[in-house]
Amino acid sequence: MCKGTLVKLYLFTLVFFCPIAAKANIDIVQQLSFGKLAIVSNASVSTTTMRRNGTQLSTNKILIVEQGRPALIQLTDFPIYTTMTLTANTPVTSSMAYGGAEQFTVTALEMASTIKTDNLGQANFLVGGTLATSGNGGSYFNNATYDIYIDIELSY
Amino acid sequence: MKKRSQITQAAVLAVAGLSSLTAMAETATVSATVTVDNSIDFTATGTMNFGTLRAKADNTGTNCAYLTLVANPATTTLQSTAGANTTANCGNTGGSTLQAVGGTIARPTFTIGGVAGFTTLAVTLPTEVELTAALAPGAASFYLRDFTAYKTSGTPGAVTSTVQVDGTGAATFVLGATLATDGEASTSGYEDSIPYSGDIEVEVAYQ
């Protein structure tokens, strides 16, 4: 009788634990874009902020030629009704491969500090951010696209 | 008693397994992109045309006559007034003459696009452009001075040193100028029925 109980308890543990770790899925539905910018001067630091609600602002010598968009991240197959804490490792600098170019820096991300999955283990969240120029007087390549890769940790 | 202990161990194992779930973490890597575009779409269409003129240069000194094509398209005829640069170069008429006798006047149109909405751009007009007759080397030249610009898009008005684009990043303006006869001591006059031409360079730039 007791031996049978032991087997059931082990099975319960395996069934409950293993599938969660294996199936959690993160899908970047839409990457973060700061759009197309004109850098009129880089003599001092200028910034542009892409907000989660889709609006974009700029300061100093950045002009927004084409507006960007926030990132959209979709979570599926996570534990249901689980609250997750979102943290980002900023600042992060771009890595333009061609020499002599100034780099951009994402100084901060704008996102919820926590999100909670629903009854299906799903959740979506938007990510905005602030981009800054170097401000040291150097030039950015015209008609060039700069990429910046940012890690967001979801802990629960 | 021994079996009960095994049950307890299994329960502890299960709890330990559940506890590890609360410390799990996943990492999402987001790509952020930005494109730099400092260029301005700036195009010119049409020509500046003063029509057909009767012209005579004064070969004896710094005398010249002039006519002005006003930038505002509402003015449909050439005017006899001139700006400071022209009058400084044409202190006296002397024996020079410049009269409109026909043809159609025209203004070049400059179109701005592809910039951030409501941006104010600096506009630089030329100081002087010489018009020469390619078919008659050595003939007297004409000179364009006192260039003016008039914005025809959005809220029309005179353009002094800047022009503001609209919400779509676009603006259009036309050009006027004063045409003067050759004020230098020329060795020859003007030739009939041949075109006199020159290049007019207009620059727009971010401030």
Interface residues (C-beta under 8 A of the other chain):
Chain A: C2 K3 T5 L6 L9 Y10 F12 T13 F16 F17 I20 A21 A24 I26 I28 Q31 L32 S33 F34 G35 K36 L37 A38 I39 V40 L63 I64 V65 E66 G68 A71 I73 P79 S94 F104 V106 V127 G129 L131 Y140 F141 N142 N143 A144 T145 Y146 D147 I148 Y149 I150 D151 I152 E153 L154 S155 Y156
Chain B: K3 R4 Q6 I7 A10 A11 L13 A14 G17 L18 L21 T22 A23 M24 A25 E26 T27 A28 T29 V30 S31 A32 T33 V34 T35 V36 D37 N38 S39 G114 V115 A116 G117 T119 G169 Y206 Q207
